Amino acid sequence: MKYIFIFAALMLTGCEDRYRYYCQNPDNFHAAQCQKPKCLFTQQCPEYLVAPILEKQINATNQPAQPAPEASPNR
């Protein structure tokens, strides 16, 4: 039982906030490489990397698809 506690304590000491991309960290939003037009080339603009903002953009542009016209069969 004590080994489980020691193992859990050791695993939790390695926890820290990490971001996959530099511009994904809110502390770096103001950095030059995270500002347009520079971030457009690398596709690392904060609005592309932060999920809640991206979800709002997707929902705003997502419209129901129009049904495709049926093609007449060639006989």
Phi and psi in degrees as GROMACS dihedral restraints (atoms count N, CA, C in turn):
[ dihedral_restraints ]
;  ai    aj    ak    al  type     phi  dphi    fc
    3     4     5     6     1   -68.2    20    10
    4     5     6     7     1   -27.8    20    10
    6     7     8     9     1   -68.6    20    10
    7     8     9    10     1   -34.4    20    10
    9    10    11    12     1   -66.1    20    10
   10    11    12    13     1   -42.3    20    10
   12    13    14    15     1   -63.7    20    10
   13    14    15    16     1   -44.4    20    10
   15    16    17    18     1   -64.0    20    10
   16    17    18    19     1   -42.5    20    10
   18    19    20    21     1   -62.0    20    10
   19    20    21    22     1   -44.6    20    10
   21    22    23    24     1   -64.0    20    10
   22    23    24    25     1   -40.8    20    10
   24    25    26    27     1   -64.1    20    10
   25    26    27    28     1   -41.1    20    10
   27    28    29    30     1   -66.3    20    10
   28    29    30    31     1   -38.5    20    10
   30    31    32    33     1   -67.0    20    10
   31    32    33    34     1   -37.8    20    10
   33    34    35    36     1   -73.5    20    10
   34    35    36    37     1   -21.8    20    10
   36    37    38    39     1   -71.1    20    10
   37    38    39    40     1   -19.9    20    10
   39    40    41    42     1   -88.1    20    10
   40    41    42    43     1     0.6    20    10
   42    43    44    45     1   -80.0    20    10
   43    44    45    46     1   133.0    20    10
   45    46    47    48     1  -159.1    20    10
   46    47    48    49     1   161.4    20    10
   48    49    50    51     1   -74.8    20    10
   49    50    51    52     1   125.6    20    10
   51    52    53    54     1  -134.4    20    10
   52    53    54    55     1   146.5    20    10
   54    55    56    57     1  -119.7    20    10
   55    56    57    58     1   141.8    20    10
   57    58    59    60     1   -69.5    20    10
   58    59    60    61     1   -38.4    20    10
   60    61    62    63     1  -117.4    20    10
   61    62    63    64     1   146.9    20    10
   63    64    65    66     1   -58.3    20    10
   64    65    66    67     1   -44.0    20    10
   66    67    68    69     1   -78.7    20    10
   67    68    69    70     1    -3.9    20    10
   69    70    71    72     1   -79.8    20    10
   70    71    72    73     1   -22.5    20    10
   72    73    74    75     1   -76.0    20    10
   73    74    75    76     1   122.2    20    10
   75    76    77    78     1   -57.6    20    10
   76    77    78    79     1   -25.6    20    10
   78    79    80    81     1   -68.5    20    10
   79    80    81    82     1   -18.5    20    10
   81    82    83    84     1  -105.9    20    10
   82    83    84    85     1     6.0    20    10
   84    85    86    87     1   -57.1    20    10
   85    86    87    88     1   -31.5    20    10
   87    88    89    90     1   -83.3    20    10
   88    89    90    91     1    -9.7    20    10
   90    91    92    93     1   -63.3    20    10
   91    92    93    94     1   150.2    20    10
   93    94    95    96     1   -60.0    20    10
   94    95    96    97     1   -38.7    20    10
   96    97    98    99     1   -73.9    20    10
   97    98    99   100     1   -10.1    20    10
   99   100   101   102     1  -100.6    20    10
  100   101   102   103     1     5.1    20    10
  102   103   104   105     1  -105.0    20    10
  103   104   105   106     1   149.5    20    10
  105   106   107   108     1   -73.5    20    10
  106   107   108   109     1   146.7    20    10
  108   109   110   111     1   -89.1    20    10
  109   110   111   112     1    -7.0    20    10
  111   112   113   114     1   -61.4    20    10
  112   113   114   115     1   -40.0    20    10
  114   115   116   117     1   -75.4    20    10
  115   116   117   118     1   -17.2    20    10
  117   118   119   120     1   -65.6    20    10
  118   119   120   121     1   -34.9    20    10
  120   121   122   123     1   -66.2    20    10
  121   122   123   124     1   -42.6    20    10
  123   124   125   126     1   -89.3    20    10
  124   125   126   127     1    -6.7    20    10
  126   127   128   129     1    58.6    20    10
  127   128   129   130     1    37.2    20    10
  129   130   131   132     1  -118.2    20    10
  130   131   132   133     1    30.2    20    10
  132   133   134   135     1   -67.3    20    10
  133   134   135   136     1   143.3    20    10
  135   136   137   138     1   -54.6    20    10
  136   137   138   139     1   -35.9    20    10
  138   139   140   141     1   -69.4    20    10
  139   140   141   142     1   -18.1    20    10
  141   142   143   144     1   -84.2    20    10
  142   143   144   145     1   -27.2    20    10
  144   145   146   147     1   -97.5    20    10
  145   146   147   148     1   -20.1    20    10
  147   148   149   150     1   -95.1    20    10
  148   149   150   151     1   117.6    20    10
  150   151   152   153     1   -58.1    20    10
  151   152   153   154     1   -47.1    20    10
  153   154   155   156     1   -61.0    20    10
  154   155   156   157     1   -37.4    20    10
  156   157   158   159     1   -67.8    20    10
  157   158   159   160     1   -43.8    20    10
  159   160   161   162     1   -63.3    20    10
  160   161   162   163     1   -41.2    20    10
  162   163   164   165     1   -62.5    20    10
  163   164   165   166     1   -38.2    20    10
  165   166   167   168     1   -64.5    20    10
  166   167   168   169     1   -39.4    20    10
  168   169   170   171     1   -67.2    20    10
  169   170   171   172     1   -40.4    20    10
  171   172   173   174     1   -66.2    20    10
  172   173   174   175     1   -44.3    20    10
  174   175   176   177     1   -66.1    20    10
  175   176   177   178     1   -34.0    20    10
  177   178   179   180     1   -71.0    20    10
  178   179   180   181     1   -35.7    20    10
  180   181   182   183     1   -92.9    20    10
  181   182   183   184     1   -11.8    20    10
  183   184   185   186     1   -79.7    20    10
  184   185   186   187     1   111.9    20    10
  186   187   188   189     1  -118.5    20    10
  187   188   189   190     1   153.4    20    10
  189   190   191   192     1   -61.8    20    10
  190   191   192   193     1   138.1    20    10
  192   193   194   195     1   -71.9    20    10
  193   194   195   196     1   142.2    20    10
  195   196   197   198     1   -77.3    20    10
  196   197   198   199     1   138.0    20    10
  198   199   200   201     1   -64.8    20    10
  199   200   201   202     1   138.5    20    10
  201   202   203   204     1   -71.6    20    10
  202   203   204   205     1   141.6    20    10
  204   205   206   207     1   -66.6    20    10
  205   206   207   208     1   139.7    20    10
  207   208   209   210     1   -74.5    20    10
  208   209   210   211     1   134.3    20    10
  210   211   212   213     1   -82.4    20    10
  211   212   213   214     1   139.6    20    10
  213   214   215   216     1   -78.4    20    10
  214   215   216   217     1   137.7    20    10
  216   217   218   219     1   -67.3    20    10
  217   218   219   220     1   138.8    20    10
  219   220   221   222     1   -86.8    20    10
  220   221   222   223     1   119.7    20    10
